[in-house]
Amino acid sequence: MLPAASPLVEGVTGRCFEDGREARAVAGGDGEQAGGVAPHALDPHAAGRLWEYAAGTVGR
C-alpha cells in the first residue's frame, strides 16, 4: 500500500496505485486477471464528462 501522504507521490494526481506501484492499464473484464486498472478509468476526457454529469446532478 502506498499512502497518499507518502513523499513518493507528492504532486502526483490522476494515477491509480496498487501494491505500492502505479497500476498498469489492462483491457478485458473477463474476471480472470486480477489487478490493474481499466483504460477508461485513466481517460481525462471521460473524467471531465463524469464530473460535469455529477455536478449537474447535485445542482452545484
Secondary structure by P-SEA (a helix, b strand, c coil): ccccccccccccccccccccccbbbbcccccccccccccccccaaaaaaaaaaaaaaacc
